[in-house]
Amino acid sequence: MIVVTGATGNIGRPLTQALAEAGQQVTAVSRHTAAVPNGGRHVVADLSEPTSLKPALTGAKALFLLLSGNLHATGASPADIIREAEASGVRRVVLLSTLGVVTRPFGPTRIAMRALEDMLRESGLEWAILRPGGFASNALWWAESVRTQQVVAAPFGDIGVPIIDPADIAAVAAACLLDDRHTGGVYELTGPEVITPRQQTEAIAAALGSPVRFHEFTRDEAKAAMAQSMPAELADDTLDILGSPNPAELRISPDVQGVLGRAPHPFADWAARNVAAFR
């Protein structure tokens, strides 16, 4: 059995599906009840309370660990999740980290994530670490304005990074969970091309078959919008990356190709698959 945390998200959903299609028994973990494909089971748990994972981990051989905001929750101890998994007999953990641990290693959240990576390496478990850059699914922030106003509003319209389709992250995660060859692997995951917000807007318009206008926010306007859903410090940090990506953040990694034997999907593919969100 394989346990997938964050099972209702943009990575967890396709990962759960892929594992089920591969004939694996899957336990999907999320904070709220959700449907699970192909007869898998679902367990409600809060990763800020690692002991709540015990029912999910019993009998599991592998764990996909996606922490999301739980890494920053008051009193959270992500290392305890790994200890809980080991105590439950889990043999393999695939950790979703972030490219930022190498491109901008000194932010508090990235220091914490790097410490968790190091703890996993030293745990005695089989492990693999995934370090994705920006997600194509972040474009869903624009879905409402596209639906209601046919506009994308974003800063730095002509500055791009090689964002990755979450389905590609899920496919790499599945490979790492199922294939011993990836044990001890650290994979940097990016899309196949640098793409700007203006170019993303064009791809969404092409998927819709109707015009979408791009409106460029100032940095202050973007921070005000982002601060409604994240701490101001994190908004500033994100804007620093989007507005002035360093060479490591612009690098197109070969790792998706290396693991999957195919190139990562371009943003246009993601837009076409998710076009319903923008209608």
Residue pairs with C-beta under 8 A, 6 or more apart in sequence:
1 24
1 25
1 26
1 27
1 59
1 60
1 61
2 19
2 24
2 25
2 26
2 27
2 60
2 61
2 62
2 63
2 64
2 177
3 26
3 27
3 29
3 53
3 56
3 57
3 60
3 62
3 63
3 64
3 90
4 12
4 15
4 16
4 19
4 26
4 27
4 28
4 29
4 64
5 12
5 29
5 30
5 45
5 47
5 53
5 63
5 64
5 65
5 66
5 67
6 12
6 29
6 30
6 64
6 66
6 67
6 68
6 96
7 13
7 15
7 16
7 28
7 29
7 30
7 34
7 36
7 42
8 28
8 30
8 32
8 34
9 30
9 66
9 68
9 166
10 135
10 137
10 166
11 66
11 96
11 166
11 169
11 170
11 173
12 28
12 30
12 64
12 66
12 170
13 170
14 166
14 167
14 170
14 171
15 64
15 170
15 173
15 174
16 26
16 28
16 36
16 37
16 40
17 37
17 38
18 170
18 171
18 174
19 26
19 174
19 177
19 178
20 26
20 36
20 37
20 38
20 39
20 40
21 38
22 174
22 178
24 178
25 40
26 36
26 38
26 40
26 41
27 40
27 41
27 42
27 43
27 56
27 60
28 34
28 36
28 40
28 41
28 42
28 43
29 42
29 43
29 44
29 45
29 47
29 53
29 56
30 42
30 44
30 45
31 44
31 45
31 46
32 44
33 42
33 44
34 42
35 42
36 42
43 53
43 55
43 56
45 52
45 53
45 55
45 56
46 52
46 70
47 53
47 67
47 70
47 73
47 76
47 78
47 81
48 70
48 73
48 74
48 75
48 76
50 77
50 80
50 81
50 83
50 84
51 84
53 81
53 84
53 85
54 84
54 88
57 63
57 84
57 85
57 88
57 89
57 90
58 88
59 89
60 85
60 88
60 89
60 90
61 89
61 90
61 91
61 92
62 90
62 91
62 92
62 93
62 94
62 177
63 85
63 90
63 92
63 93
63 94
64 93
64 94
64 96
64 173
64 177
65 78
65 81
65 82
65 85
65 93
65 94
65 95
65 96
66 96
67 78
67 96
67 116
70 76
70 78
71 78
71 109
71 112
71 113
71 116
72 109
78 112
78 116
79 115
79 116
79 119
82 93
82 116
82 119
82 120
82 123
82 125
83 123
85 93
85 125
86 123
86 124
86 125
90 125
91 125
91 126
92 125
92 126
92 127
92 128
92 177
92 183
93 120
93 123
93 125
93 126
93 127
94 127
94 128
94 129
94 130
94 173
94 176
94 177
95 116
95 117
95 120
95 127
95 128
95 129
95 130
96 130
96 132
96 169
96 173
97 113
97 114
97 116
97 117
97 129
97 130
97 131
98 110
98 113
98 131
98 132
99 131
99 132
99 133
99 188
99 189
99 190
99 248
99 249
100 107
100 109
100 110
100 113
100 241
101 110
101 113
101 114
101 117
101 131
102 131
102 188
102 248
103 246
103 248
103 249
104 110
104 237
104 240
104 241
104 246
104 249
105 111
105 114
107 237
109 234
117 129
120 127
120 129
121 127
126 180
126 183
126 184
127 183
127 184
128 176
128 182
128 183
128 184
128 185
128 186
128 187
129 185
129 186
129 187
130 169
130 172
130 173
130 176
130 187
130 189
131 186
131 187
131 188
131 189
132 164
132 169
132 188
132 189
132 190
133 161
133 162
133 163
133 164
133 188
133 189
133 190
133 191
133 249
134 161
134 163
134 164
134 241
135 163
135 164
135 166
135 169
136 163
136 164
136 165
136 166
136 191
136 267
136 270
136 271
137 165
137 166
137 270
137 274
138 163
139 200
139 204
139 267
139 270
139 271
140 274
140 277
142 152
142 153
142 154
142 201
142 204
142 278
143 277
143 278
145 151
145 152
145 153
146 152
146 204
146 208
146 212
146 278
147 278
147 279
150 210
150 211
150 212
150 213
151 212
151 213
151 214
151 215
152 197
152 200
152 201
152 204
152 212
152 213
152 214
152 215
153 215
153 216
153 217
153 221
153 225
154 197
154 214
154 215
154 216
154 217
154 222
155 197
155 216
155 217
155 218
155 219
155 221
155 222
155 239
155 242
155 243
156 196
156 197
156 216
156 242
156 243
157 196
157 197
157 198
157 214
157 216
158 196
158 198
159 196
159 197
159 242
159 243
159 244
159 245
160 194
160 195
160 196
160 197
160 199
161 194
161 195
161 241
161 242
161 245
161 249
161 250
162 190
162 191
162 192
162 193
162 194
162 195
162 250
162 251
162 252
162 253
163 190
163 191
163 195
163 267
164 189
164 190
164 191
164 256
164 264
165 191
165 264
165 265
165 267
165 269
165 270
167 265
167 270
167 273
168 189
168 191
168 256
168 260
168 264
168 265
169 189
171 259
171 260
172 187
172 189
172 255
172 256
172 259
172 260
175 182
175 259
175 260
176 182
176 185
176 187
176 259
182 259
185 259
187 253
187 255
187 256
187 258
187 259
188 251
188 253
188 255
189 253
189 255
189 256
189 264
190 251
190 252
190 253
190 256
190 264
191 252
191 264
191 265
191 266
191 267
192 252
192 263
192 264
192 265
192 266
193 252
193 266
193 267
194 250
194 252
195 203
195 266
195 267
197 214
198 214
199 267
200 267
200 271
201 212
201 213
201 214
202 212
203 267
203 268
203 271
204 212
204 271
204 275
204 278
205 211
205 212
206 268
206 271
207 268
207 271
207 272
207 275
207 278
208 275
208 278
208 279
217 225
219 239
219 243
222 235
222 239
223 232
223 235
223 236
223 239
226 235
226 238
226 239
227 235
230 238
241 249
256 262
256 263
256 264
257 263
257 264
271 278
